[in-house]
Amino acid sequence: MGFIRKQEEKFAFKLLEWRYQRDQRPIPEKQALREHAARIVSEAHAVARERGGNVVSILKDMISSRR
């Protein structure tokens, strides 16, 4: 895994953690949150390949729209 992919996963992890805190929901254990972040980054890359766009913007949209 490359440097940029790791950074994207860390960013997604932080966004997910923030989202759980903002919604006042219990935060899952770190490993589960890392796996969730990795899945979301993979999905964001697939969307970017299909439609084009910035992966970080797609990540923000994906996480903000999830409940």
N, C-alpha and C positions, 0 to 999 in steps of 0.2 A: 504494500500500500504506500502510495506516495505522500509526500509532505502536504500537498494541498488537500488531498482527501482526508488526511488526519485532522487538518485544521477545520475542514467543513464539518466533520463529525464532532469535534469539540464545540464548535459554534452551535450545532443542532442540539447537543447535550445541554448547553447553557440555556438555549431557548426553551427546551422542554422543561428543564428545572424551574425556570422563571414562570412558565405557564402553570405548572402544578402549584407553585407558591401563590401566584396571583388568583387562581381559582380556589385556593384554600383546600386543596386536596392533598392527601398524604403522598409524599414523593417516594416512588419505588426505589428499591435498592440500586446502587450505582451500576452494577453489571447489567441489570435489566434496562436501565435508562440508556446505557451505552449501546446495547443491542438495538433498542428502539431508534436511537439516533442514527445508527448505521443503516437501518432499513429505510429511514426517511431520506437519508442522503442518496441511497441507491435509487429510490423512487424519483427524487428530484433530478438526478442525472438522466434517468429514462425520459422524464418529461422534457428536459432541456434538449435531448437528442431529437425527440419527436417534433416539438414545437419551436425550439430555439429558446433563447433567453438566458438569463443569468441564474446560476444554480443557487446563489445566496438569496436572491429575491424569491425564487420558487420555494426554498426552505422556509422563509419567513411566512409566505402565504400558506403553505401546507400546515405549519404548526399553529398559526393563528386561527385557521379554520377548523382544526380538530377539537373535539370535545370529549 
